[in-house]
Amino acid sequence: MKIVYTDVLVIGGGLAGQRVAIGARRRGFDATVISLVPAKRSHSAAAQGGMQASLANVLKAQGDSEDVHFEDTVRGSDWGADQEVVRMFVNTAPKAVRELAAWGVPWSRVRKGDREVIINGQRVTLTERDEAHGLIMQRDFGGTKKWRACYVSDGTGHALLYAMSDRAIASGVPVHERAEALALIHDGGRCYGAVVRDLITGELMAYVAKATAIATGGAGRLYRVTTNAVICEGIGTAIALETGVAAVGNMEAVQFHPTGIFPAGILVTEGCRGDGGLLKDGEGHRFMPDYEPEKKELASRDVVSRRMEEHIRKGKGAKSRFGDHLWLDITLLGRAHIDRNLREVKEICAYFLGIDPAEQWIAVRPAQHYTMGGVRTTPSGQSPALMGLFAAGEAACWDMHGFNRLGGNSVAETVVAGMIVGENIADFCADPANDIDFSTGLVRDFVEREQGKLDALFASGGTEDASAIRAEMQDLMTDKVGIFRTGRELEEAVDALQKLLVRSRSIRVRGHALGANPELVTAYRVQKMLKLALCVAYGALVRTESRGAHFREDYPRRNDQEWLKRTLATWPDERGTLPTLGYEPLDVMRMELPPGWRGYGAKDYIDHPDTARRASELEALKGRMAGADRFTVQNALMPYEHLLPVSLRGHNERMDERLT
């Protein structure tokens, strides 16, 4: 049995994982990253539009600050987010952007003087300030009051990931590619690393570490139509769930991006709409102002996606042999703008639709895009149930996004969470109380158990086909656990998914190659994916309200009185067919921004009994502190800086807010 020892094991080679490893390494600890693919091919590279940070550089960002970013994010989450975590995030995001600039990210930059932009379908001239010349450029994104998304044309994720990967190499962080974690090694209270399979040779080995971080991204491939890469199957989240100890949070919160290319589902960045693109129906009518007259195409993603599907339901979609869809019109932006700022979109349209978006409209329809849920952690990034286990990025329920994520906050979260969790993991490893004292017998038991599962798949006399089961799961999730949900369909989905899980235990693997064996990989992954799918569907069935991206047509109101709480799912029975659900109430009396109206649709929600009392308390506190600076007031409303690593505390400077 081969054992690899390291201080920090990071599972996942994207932006979050590599930033965690860099943070631990710069503090003097050995950090090892394992990745399914070469690090620079991680799904982080697919992020296009931008990274949110309140720099307030451009004219339309004037007045932006951590306070505005905080309110946008909490409202965007439909009050499902942990507000202390949101404060940590908005404070650190500007620091993250500037650090990335120092690491070589070629951010698009402000040019002083006049420039033409499209706002609400109209050509407008903005005059950028002389003192902003050369600073990082920002564009508009949905659900925000200010232009805040920093970008590199429309290849933001690509540029960030390459710079991050180069920094990891320079820091001496080894990335073990073509390696997959199959299970976490633990004794029920302490995590000691993971059992890892070499995807080339098929060899199983143990990686033993003081601290283990899961940063494997989302679980989009639970669905048939998704913007996610084929590697985004949620396996990192699933192996935490399979410990029976660690909880996953808010798995029913699944985001659908409004503009997936139809029918392929490939992402067309929100930057298209942020730069002025319009959504049109089959008759060429711009329909979003009919539903959301204030924010129009730039309402929150969950809202736009629902409005699009609602419009198609009314028979207003464009017809095609693949089904109905809508149009995204960016022709009004002009060829020069598209060639400079939307180059990837242009290439995607050419490759997958055979069109030139400077002259033709883009066929779009909402597609699964983001998993708000993940491994439940404290603000430090550590699992509260399994010591030594951390998570960061989309694989984590930190919980920054609640029930809906704002565009650009995910790219920012990967780096910000990586910075914060990296420091906290280093602190954890530096504490002698966290030294590991384990039996190699425990490690051997876990390796042998996982090898036994693989051997059983080879020896199975079953008749089930792994690919067929996965396809059935994806169809169920797309058809019954999608943008619109009902109790009846969710019950059908839960029942059918349970039966699929039972069937998956009779999968037969015909090819017995020990190394590269796609059939074997599909077989053991689909068993894990089905457990995650059941967490999504069962959590959605039990949550009898609508909140953010979770929309129940039979319970259309947000119900803070009963459901202002985070779903926690565990899987204590390995042979069970349903997760055990628990709930974590959100404390209104500790919130800086009590629940209220998001700003979309009717003001139709059920208040929490503490909301009015907390709102009154906050107003009285603000009144007593009249004249104090905003930082002092904010600290009185909801302290959070003590949760940040010392190196990341402190204020951010802006052109209109200089540090003294």
Salt bridges, closest charged atoms under 4 A:
ASP64 OD2 - ARG148 NE 2.88
GLU66 OE1 - ARG630 NH2 2.79
GLU66 OE2 - ARG654 NH2 2.95
ASP67 OD1 - ARG87 NH2 2.91
ASP67 OD2 - ARG630 NH1 3.36
GLU71 OE2 - ARG75 NE 2.96
GLU71 OE2 - LYS145 NZ 3.47
ASP72 OD1 - LYS145 NZ 3.40
ASP72 OD2 - ARG148 NH2 2.93
ASP78 OD1 - ARG558 NH1 2.88
ASP78 OD1 - ARG598 NE 3.97
GLU84 OE2 - ARG590 NH2 2.73
GLU99 OE1 - ARG19 NE 3.13
GLU99 OE2 - ARG26 NH1 3.67
GLU116 OE1 - ARG123 NH1 3.59
GLU128 OE2 - ARG115 NH2 2.90
ASP166 OD1 - LYS40 NZ 2.77
GLU180 OE2 - ARG525 NE 2.89
GLU233 OE2 - ARG470 NH1 3.64
GLU233 OE1 - ARG525 NH1 3.02
GLU242 OE1 - LYS528 NZ 2.74
GLU242 OE2 - LYS531 NZ 3.07
GLU252 OE2 - ARG543 NE 2.85
GLU270 OE1 - ARG273 NH2 3.50
GLU270 OE1 - ARG301 NE 2.43
ASP275 OD2 - ARG139 NH2 3.01
ASP275 OD2 - HIS337 NE2 2.82
ASP281 OD2 - HIS311 NE2 2.93
ASP290 OD2 - HIS285 NE2 2.70
GLU292 OE2 - ARG307 NH2 3.05
GLU297 OE1 - ARG286 NH2 2.78
ASP302 OD2 - ARG306 NH2 3.30
ASP302 OD2 - ARG598 NH1 2.85
GLU309 OE1 - ARG365 NH2 2.88
GLU310 OE1 - ARG307 NH1 3.16
ASP324 OD2 - LYS319 NZ 3.15
ASP329 OD2 - LYS280 NZ 2.80
ASP339 OD1 - LYS346 NZ 2.84
ASP356 OD2 - ARG335 NH2 2.72
GLU359 OE2 - ARG335 NH2 2.94
ASP399 OD2 - ARG566 NE 2.94
GLU413 OE1 - HIS401 NE2 2.87
GLU423 OE1 - ARG27 NH1 2.84
ASP427 OD1 - ARG27 NH2 2.64
ASP435 OD1 - LYS210 NZ 3.20
GLU450 OE2 - ARG449 NH2 3.11
GLU450 OE2 - LYS453 NZ 3.37
GLU464 OE1 - ARG503 NH2 3.07
ASP465 OD1 - ARG510 NH2 3.33
GLU472 OE2 - ARG503 NH2 3.21
ASP475 OD1 - ARG224 NH1 2.87
ASP479 OD1 - ARG224 NH2 3.66
GLU492 OE1 - LYS480 NZ 2.80
GLU492 OE2 - ARG488 NH1 3.16
ASP495 OD2 - LYS499 NZ 3.20
GLU519 OE2 - ARG510 NH2 3.55
GLU545 OE2 - ARG543 NH1 2.84
GLU545 OE2 - ARG547 NE 2.81
GLU553 OE2 - ARG313 NH1 2.74
ASP554 OD1 - ARG552 NE 2.88
ASP560 OD1 - ARG547 NH2 2.79
ASP560 OD2 - ARG558 NH2 2.89
GLU574 OE2 - LYS453 NZ 3.51
GLU584 OE1 - ARG376 NE 3.03
GLU584 OE2 - ARG566 NH1 3.34
GLU592 OE2 - ARG87 NH2 2.69
ASP604 OD1 - ARG557 NE 2.78
ASP610 OD1 - ARG613 NH2 3.18
GLU617 OE2 - ARG614 NH1 2.42
GLU619 OE2 - LYS622 NZ 3.86
GLU653 OE1 - ARG658 NH1 3.77
ASP656 OD1 - ARG129 NH1 3.06
GLU657 OE2 - ARG630 NE 2.90
GLU657 OE1 - ARG654 NH1 2.90
